[in-house]
Each structure stands twice: as structure tokens, then as C-alpha cells.
Amino acid sequence: MELTRRTFGALAGTTALGFALSGSGGETTRAYASHSVPTGPAPGAPAADRVRHKVGHDKHSLLVDGRRLVLWSGEMHPFRLPSPSLWRDVLQKMRAHGFNAVSVYVAWNYHSPGPGQYDFTGVRDLDLFLRTATETGLYVILRPGPYINAEVDGGGFPGWLTATAGRARTSDPAYLSYVDEWLTEVNAIAVRHLFTKGSGTVLLYQIENEYDAFVDESLGRDYMSHLYKKVRADGIDVPLFHNDKGRNGYWAPGSFNTGGEERGWLYGFDGYPVPSEVPPDWGDFGVGGLKGGATASPRTPGFIPEFGGGWFDPWGGATFDGKGYAEARRTRDAAYERRFQLTNLANGITVHNVYMTFGGTSWGWLPAPQVYTSYDYGAAIDEARRQTPKLAPTHQLGHLLRTVPDFAKLDRADAVRAADERLKVYHLTNPDTGSHVYVARNDTDAPITTTIPDAGIDVAFTVAAHDARLLAANLRLGGRTLKYATAQPMMCLRVGRMDVAVFTAPHGEMAQVLLECPEEPLVTRGDAQPAWNYDLGILRITVPMGVGGPARVRIEGGGSDTPLLLIFADDPWSLRLFPVDTPTGPVLVYGPSLVRGVTLDGATAHLSGDTVEGTGMEVWGPRGMARITWNGRPLRTSATPMGSLRADMPATPGQLPIPGVGEVRLPALGGWRRRTENFEALPDYDDSGWTRAERTSSFSVTPVPKRGPVLFADDYGFHYGDVWYRARLTDADELEAVSLSYSTGTQGLLMAWLDGEPLGTHRMPVPDKSTARKGSWTATATFDVPPPAGPSPRVLSVLVRRMAHDMDGRSADSHKVARGLTDVTFKGGSPKASWRIQGETAPDPVRGPLNNGGLYGERKGWHLPGFTEEHWESAELPRADRRQGVTWYRTTFRLAVDAGIDASIGLTLDDDPKRAYRVQIFLNGWNMGQYVNDVGPQHTFVLPNGILRTRGTNTLALAVLSDGTTESGPGDVRLTALGASAGGVPVTPVDSPGR
């Protein structure tokens, strides 16, 4: 929402926005000083302060140094954003929008190209990520598996593990030997960042992931015990936990041997509700017992390690009817987030993580069979790092939970009913302060306007269809008491000598706030919209929400020596309010689209952040603050009668104090060069350097054909991308047909040639809703064989696009299902075959093992910057070729995005959907994903800054694989502006070596 000159002008008479609530009751106690920790201020933002901290819990919440902490976390995966500079961007956005923690998987396959080989450098620098989270002031929930699921290849298991002995996810000693090696590497980094040691902000640590196998058997219990003891032996002393796949009560405290340690283990469960369903009660209001969610562990806080902030989409887009993640975000919008998150809070969930908050990109060969390249997930921060309206509920609740301590300790209270009983009402109370909380939820298809007479709320309010509202009563707002409000409290702060409380409600609603005042106060409006009256010790303030922007009311006297500023904002305006802690005290900023940080230097407040539209700005801070800079630029300001500093309007008509982002111009892509490959299909191709396929046994769960040999690609060390097979056939003069059995992930395919001539292509089907989660697909392609043109031997060449290994969600070693050819049979005669196999070469030392497959061009470096395009021909797009095999296209382009602009740029491919081809996209040598023209639904691929040179030259290479049944492109290939802001973070170029 743009802050216009008119609405900005209304700020002139406003006061300071920000205050540090000293707490609704109770002084801070020492950790574990009593069995019942009273309500008091939450801990400050975490930091590497070199001070040892205690982390504990009771049934209500986590306890940090004796203070109650509601952990409000969002999930992001560093491996899905391969530009370390941008980690800071996303983390700062999360912190600014109310999150106080980030949850992160660590993917074993991402860091381990081979047994005993581990790489934590470059885009895999876990130490850097943890330092960045600490510098941002976020706690970290660390989740290193060893199995993570996460919709990544093999569920995070490295490809080489598929060819090893031992049953995964059990106490099998062979498997555990590899696990211990992995955990030793990860924990050596994690231990340097533990919050307990004052060296970082790692607060919680997960072992395993949604493990529901062998719960009542030693294979499972001994496995969990081994992981627990291993992590503790490595020096990890923060609370440990596991995330139950559902509400099963699996792995609750006491369910396995922890070596005698008590109270170091938390029970958590994942919840992915369907938007159309009624929000379930997963705690205090639920069915209770092991199946009741949080009630499975009544002595630990309610904990949802993964709450669905979106959902993944399969190839073909069946989940969202081909509309992609835009539909995920539409169906799981702000109302969805608010309705389910408030229900969770009512049920006592005080350790809460939204999966995903930033989804990112499953680049290269990272995605599991169940997903395509984009992992946007419909998250609140989209794949291009843009903030979406979905952030409003988490922004409001996060700041509320951080600044109002009452919500960290709520008990179920007497049932109350709304006057309109279609509205469900939860009633909770804080036993220390006597404050009351009501969650009013509308599960119907129409808005409901009602009151709650049982709660004394006699003013009507409206809850939109499929939405919810949090109401509070008898809540301390600094030096005053809130009788009740029909708007939802968002934050309470103290800035200087003034208390500030912010309330939110839908746009246009007439909201009311009632304050207890033993004597009549002095009330001053900062804007024209609010009205008030005072009667019988109650000050009643009425505000039309969002009309003309936020509305302010300043209250003085009335029984308190501390002025109170009330601010009223609807969802869009609330997203422009940013409280920031500083060593001198809180600062509240209103106006920009993002505030990244505030530094106080004497009388100057140095602010940094982003703007999209031009905006005004108003800042409230400690006494003595007299100047403001924005991203290093001094602003001309004026002091308002209410204690804030406001940026003055420039003299030029139509301008605002802080300009919006400038135009980002993108070049058209041209100058293409083209070359065909699949030389491996030629009968005289030299394959003497290839690996002989002559194994007779395998650790795969796929049966080895009796005729042999083993043709499974993983058994020969080829784990990612395409794999080639060549067989020299003798005694094949009478050959009539060949049947090729193969196994792949979703959308795998097989191409075959005999003596250099195409036999044809076979593709796995596009998944529908019933098969969207299917991880392994098998088929047999039978091709008729033409008579030989000359004497034997004949040469059979086969290319298999394997896609990805299945995950192992059911602990059945499904990641070990074979990939590639599984069996070959012949019709006619009795030919003998001598097989060789070739896949990816040695892992790229910078880009890692998941970047490249086994195409000829990949093995020869055709995707790399600086490759000499000798023997390549000029080409124009669109193309309409028809051939079976691979054709490469290369070009360069130069960008000149202005310094100080954070531009998100994508590559868009469009063509006639009847054309059957797919494209691997390489930017500066980095494999940024796979496009399947006739399947979709993805057409735009995010190019992350750092890999993308926004001020420099870039190399784009497209490897086009076509089956020859239709004309193939590429068609329209263009750069797309996905969003831009003035501001951003400094971006260091990602190393992109070429040749």
C-alpha cells in the first residue's frame, strides 16, 4: 500500500509509536527458581553475547534464563537459496515481520559427494548461515536429520548411500557408521553456535524426521537412542526433539533410552491442515491423550515443528489444477494463516514453526520426484524473496507474542458463547495477571457480526468468512488496563516515556477499544477518523479501520502518569509498522516496506531498509533522538507534537520523502549459438573410458534380473542427472525387438538408438492427484528393431533421464529403488550384450554433486562460462526442430541494474504446449532447474542475485532434450522482472568458474 501525500500528511499531529511493556504482572525470576515461572517480560533478542544461558521448559512454554519464550519460527533452507548474501536478506525480512526464530534443515546429500567426503564451503557454508542468523537476532532450530524428507532427492540421503549395506533409519550398524560420520561433521559446526554457550543462537536441535517406523521395536528405539546419545556426546546441550508425522504420540518423553537424562527432550508433531477443513484442536481443546497432539506430552510445551504455511506441487501441477504456487498462496492466504494459527495458540502451542516461510528453489538435481524446480510453496515470502500479504497474520502475532508476555502462559478458561453461535469462541486466561484472551473463529462461508455477552463484550464485531480474530480483556497496556477491544492487539512497547499499543482489524470495520480510567483523561486525536467518549470510568474509542491510513489517539492522565498512544491499522498498514530493539531502547518505524535495522548514534537514528513505492516516514525512539538517516541518506525531519520525528515532504509536487524503486530494464535475449550432441548414439563412438557394467549383486531393493548384469546407475557411482548405456551386441543378426525396463523418478524418460538410428522414446506418465506422491516409476519400453545394415556387432545406445531418487518416508529403503535400466530382454535370436555405462563426471568442486548429470555437453563443459563455442552455429529463436536427442543453445547478456536496487529476475520459457521437449537451464554454469514444455506448470525460473550478475555479463546455456515425436523449441525465452525494491543487502558474487 502506497503511503500517499494525503495519508502521510495526517501524521503531522501524531506521536510516538513504540514502547517496551514492562509486563502484565510479575518480575523476572532466575531460571528454575520456582516450579511455576510467573508471567514477565520475554527474553531480549538472542545474540552471541559470550554469556552462558539456561534453556528449559514447562507445560506452558520454553524458559530462557527463567523467562518465558514463545518461539515464533519460520522455515527456510539455505540449500534452496544458493547465494549466501541473500540468506541475510530473507532472515532480516523474517525478523522484521515478527519471527524470532528460523528453522533449517541440513541436507546430507548437499554436503557429501562421496563416502567420507564433506564440503561446508561456498554455498554450503553452514557456519556462515548460523553466524548470519545470530547477527540477525534469530534463534535457530537446527534439523540435520540424518533423514530430512524436505522434498529433496533421497529425502536428503546422499546418492552414494543407495549403494551401501545396512537398512537406513534403523539401528543397523552399517547404516549407523555412516550416520555417525555425518553427525560428527555437522555437530562440529553446530556446537560453535549454541545459545547455551553464548556463542550463537542454536536453541533447539532435531534428531530424525517424521519417523514412524519400528516405534515399538528395538530397531527403532535403539536407533533413536543412538542418535540422542551421539548428539549429546558431540557437545550439543540444547533441548532435543523429534517431529511426529501426525498426532500419534510417537517418541514422546520416556519412549526410548536417553541415557538417564531427563527434561532434555521435547515432543513435537507436524500439522498440515487443508484450507477447506475446520481447524482441528491439537492441544488443550482437543480429544486428549496420545492422539491429541500436544496432550501426548502434558509436561512439555505445545510444539508444532512444521505447520503448513503452504504445500508442494507435483509435475503437471495436479495439486493446484495447473495454476501452480499462485493458487497455493491464494487458498492458503492471510485468513487461512490467521484462522489456523490462532486456533493453535488457543490450544497451547507456544513453540510454532511455519513450513515454509520462504520456500526457495530446488535447483539442479536437488528436487525429489514429487516436486519440480520451484519450491515456492505458496509461502509468505515468495521464491523471488518478495513479501506477500500472507505475512500480515504472522507479522501481527509475532510482534504481539514478543511484546505482551501474557500470551506465553495461558490456561483454558470457562466456556463462553457468542450471541451468534455459528462463531466458535475459545476462552483462555493468564493465571498470574488475570488477563483474558478470546479467539473467535468463523468456519462458515459468510461474515458473522456478533457480540460475546458471556465475556462482557457487548459491542458488535465482524469476523469474515473462514477467518478468525483474537480479542483481549483485562490486559495491561503499560500503565493502563484494557477493559476489552473488538480489534486484535498487535504489540505493546515503551519508547522513551510513552507507552504505545497497536490494534488491528479488517479494513473499514468500526473497531472499539475500552480503557479503564478512574478519572477523565485528556484525549488527543492524531488523525480525523477516531472518536471517543468517557463515562463511568471507561474511555471508549471508536475507529473506522484503515480509512485514510493508520489512526492515532494519544491519552494522558486518567489515572496514569505515562501517556499512552493507541495506533489502529488494518492488515496492509500494519505491515508498514516495524518495532526494532536497540541497546538504547525500542524504536518504532512507520512507512517503508521493510526496516532491516536501526542504529542509534547520539542524537541520530540510522535506519536501513527497503521501499517499493514512494513513502513518508515517521520514527519514534528514545528521548534525545533528533535526526534520521535512511540507507545512509540524511532526511529533513520535523518533530511532531506527539514526540516523533517525521520526514518532511519535499517541495516538488507529487514526491514523497523516500522515493520508490526506479525502473529495472532488462535486455532481450539474442545472439544464440547452437550445437547438437548425443554422440554416444553413434556406433563408432569411443566408449573405452566408460565403466563396464558387469556387477552381479546390488544393495538396491530392486531385484537384480537373473540374466544379469546389474545395470542400476547408482551401483556404478552415477547418482544424479542423465545416464548413458552402450551395449555391443553379438549374434544379433536375427534380432527383432528389444525391451528396455527402467526405473526413474516422476517424469523420467528413456531414449534408445540402434547403430546410430533412433528406436524411439518412452516417457513416464504425468502424475494426477492420486499419484502425485508416487516417488518411483517403472516401465518397459519395447522397440522393434530394423534388420542390420551390415555384419555384427550391433551397438545399442540408451539415454535415461532418471530424475531423482525417491524419499524414504516409510523407512523402507525406498531411496534404494534402482535408477536407470533395470533389465533388458531381446526378441529374436540369442544376442549377447556387453554393457558400459557413463553418467556424471567428478562433482563440480564449487557447485557440488547435484549440479551436473551425464550429458555429453555437461561432461565437456558446454554449460560453463568461457567455453569456446567452436563448431557452433548461429541460431534464432523460436526454433522448431524435430530430432531425438539433445541440442544446446548458448548466449550471453549484460545487466546494468542500478546500485541500491534489489531486483529479482527470472527466466521465462513459453511455447506451444503440444511440443514435447524439456530444458535444463544453466546460468553461469549453475543448473537452475528443468523446464518440461508439455507438462509444466512451471514456466518462470528465479535467477538468484549473486549467481546472476545484476551488474555484469552472464552466460546462459540451455540443454534441450526432445523425443523427436513433435517439433521442439525453445520458443520464447526471455528475462522477466519479478519485483524490485530500493535497498536490499550487499551481494557478493557467487563463485562461478568456467573454462
Disulfide bonds with the S-S distance in Angstrom:
none
